[in-house]
Amino acid sequence: MSSGELVRHRLGPVSALPVGEGRAFAVGTEQVAVFRLRDGALRAVSAVCPHSGGPLADGTVDAEKVVCPLHNFAFAFEDGRCLNGDFSVTVFAVSEEDGDVVVEL
């Protein structure tokens, strides 16, 4: 595999991820927070808040962002930018395949 090539990781059944919530997964060397939004859409970002290490998977979510539960920094699902600070997180491609969550890193 060449540097920069994306690898697909199957994380388990979508049904194990409650609607409106997130879960953290160790994927290779990354910690990834995967969210199942109220409309069923999936989103994935870095699981650790860059501000002070907060668990983003435990944050509150809406269709556009996740808010860190420690200090309320909000990160856009579209591009990972912080909406109220000078931070950003990585956004990962995520999809449902055959009932499973699949993330690309």
Phi, psi and chi 1 to 4 in degrees:
 res  aa     phi    psi   chi1   chi2   chi3   chi4
   1 MET       -  134.7  164.1  173.9   48.4      -
   2 SER   -85.9  158.5   66.0      -      -      -
   3 SER   -61.4  136.8  173.7      -      -      -
   4 GLY    89.3   -6.1      -      -      -      -
   5 GLU   -77.6  132.6 -174.7  176.6  -32.5      -
   6 LEU   -76.7  141.3  -66.4  177.5      -      -
   7 VAL  -118.2  134.6  176.6      -      -      -
   8 ARG   -89.6  133.6  -61.7  163.5   48.5   77.3
   9 HIS  -124.2  125.0  -59.8  -90.6      -      -
  10 ARG   -88.0  120.8 -165.9  169.6  -69.1  -92.3
  11 LEU  -101.3  -10.5  -57.0 -179.6      -      -
  12 GLY   125.9 -179.1      -      -      -      -
  13 PRO   -69.3  138.4   19.6  -25.9      -      -
  14 VAL   -58.9  -34.3  170.5      -      -      -
  15 SER   -62.4  -18.7   60.0      -      -      -
  16 ALA   -81.9   -5.9      -      -      -      -
  17 LEU  -106.4  105.0 -170.6   60.5      -      -
  18 PRO   -61.4  143.3  -21.5   32.8      -      -
  19 VAL   -59.7  132.1  172.5      -      -      -
  20 GLY    85.3    6.8      -      -      -      -
  21 GLU  -128.7  171.4  -66.7 -174.5   21.8      -
  22 GLY  -127.2  162.8      -      -      -      -
  23 ARG  -140.4  145.4  -67.0  -73.1 -176.5  -92.6
  24 ALA   -94.9  140.9      -      -      -      -
  25 PHE  -131.7  140.4  -64.6   88.8      -      -
  26 ALA   -86.6  118.5      -      -      -      -
  27 VAL  -126.0  103.3 -177.0      -      -      -
  28 GLY    61.5 -123.9      -      -      -      -
  29 THR   -95.9    2.9   60.0      -      -      -
  30 GLU  -102.7  151.1  -64.2  -78.7  -20.5      -
  31 GLN  -104.7  121.0  -67.8  -68.3  -44.4      -
  32 VAL  -120.0  130.6  178.9      -      -      -
  33 ALA   -98.5  122.8      -      -      -      -
  34 VAL  -112.3  132.7  177.9      -      -      -
  35 PHE  -119.4  141.2  -57.7   91.4      -      -
  36 ARG  -110.7  107.2 -173.3  174.1  176.0 -162.3
  37 LEU   -72.0  167.9  -55.9 -177.8      -      -
  38 ARG   -59.7  -28.6  -61.3 -132.2  179.9  -98.7
  39 ASP   -87.7    4.6   66.3   -0.6      -      -
  40 GLY    92.7  -10.8      -      -      -      -
  41 ALA   -66.0  150.5      -      -      -      -
  42 LEU  -106.7  143.9  -62.2  171.3      -      -
  43 ARG  -137.7  151.0  -59.7  -71.4 -177.2  -94.2
  44 ALA  -143.8  133.8      -      -      -      -
  45 VAL  -140.4  171.9  -61.2      -      -      -
  46 SER   -54.4  140.4  -58.0      -      -      -
  47 ALA   -83.1  -13.1      -      -      -      -
  48 VAL  -112.7  124.5  179.2      -      -      -
  49 CYS   -66.1  130.8  179.4      -      -      -
  50 PRO   -72.0  -12.7   24.6  -31.8      -      -
  51 HIS   -68.7  -57.9  169.8 -111.5      -      -
  52 SER  -149.8   29.4   65.0      -      -      -
  53 GLY    81.5   17.3      -      -      -      -
  54 GLY   -62.9  151.7      -      -      -      -
  55 PRO   -83.0   97.1   31.2  -34.1      -      -
  56 LEU   -61.2  -28.6  -70.5 -179.0      -      -
  57 ALA   -61.6  -22.7      -      -      -      -
  58 ASP   -91.8    1.9  -65.4  -20.4      -      -
  59 GLY   -76.8  170.7      -      -      -      -
  60 THR   -88.5  146.6   55.9      -      -      -
  61 VAL  -130.0  154.5  -64.9      -      -      -
  62 ASP  -136.4 -167.5   64.4   23.6      -      -
  63 ALA   -64.9  -21.4      -      -      -      -
  64 GLU  -114.8  -16.2  -75.3  136.4   24.3      -
  65 LYS  -155.3  165.0   66.9 -173.7  174.4  -58.6
  66 VAL  -119.7  140.1   57.4      -      -      -
  67 VAL  -112.7  124.3  178.9      -      -      -
  68 CYS   -62.3  134.9 -179.2      -      -      -
  69 PRO   -73.0  -14.0   27.1  -34.1      -      -
  70 LEU   -84.2  -52.0  -66.1 -173.7      -      -
  71 HIS  -132.2   16.0  -60.5  107.0      -      -
  72 ASN    64.3   26.7  -64.6  -42.7      -      -
  73 PHE   -76.2  133.0  -76.6   97.5      -      -
  74 ALA  -107.4  136.0      -      -      -      -
  75 PHE  -122.2  128.9  -62.0   91.4      -      -
  76 ALA   -72.7  132.7      -      -      -      -
  77 PHE   -66.7  -26.8  -74.6  130.5      -      -
  78 GLU   -64.1  -47.9  178.9 -177.9    4.8      -
  79 ASP  -137.8    1.9   58.8    8.8      -      -
  80 GLY    82.7   -2.1      -      -      -      -
  81 ARG   -70.7  148.3   79.7 -173.1 -175.3  -65.4
  82 CYS   -80.5  132.0 -174.5      -      -      -
  83 LEU   -84.2  -11.5  -56.6  175.4      -      -
  84 ASN  -143.6   37.1   54.5  -16.6      -      -
  85 GLY  -177.4  179.0      -      -      -      -
  86 ASP  -100.7   52.5  -68.1  -32.0      -      -
  87 PHE  -127.7  170.8  -53.1  101.2      -      -
  88 SER  -157.0  159.4   65.2      -      -      -
  89 VAL  -124.8  160.5  -65.8      -      -      -
  90 THR   -79.7  137.3  -57.6      -      -      -
  91 VAL  -103.1  133.1  174.3      -      -      -
  92 PHE  -112.5  146.0  -59.6  101.0      -      -
  93 ALA   -71.0  133.6      -      -      -      -
  94 VAL  -140.8  145.4   62.3      -      -      -
  95 SER  -152.0  171.5   60.3      -      -      -
  96 GLU  -108.2  127.9  179.9  178.9  -10.4      -
  97 GLU  -133.8  121.2  -67.8 -179.2   15.3      -
  98 ASP    52.4   37.6  -60.5  -38.5      -      -
  99 GLY    84.5   -0.9      -      -      -      -
 100 ASP  -108.2  152.9  -75.4  -18.4      -      -
 101 VAL   -81.1  129.5  175.4      -      -      -
 102 VAL  -126.9  125.5  176.5      -      -      -
 103 VAL  -118.4  146.1   67.1      -      -      -
 104 GLU  -110.5  130.4  -67.2 -176.9   21.8      -
 105 LEU  -128.1      -  -74.3  114.5      -      -
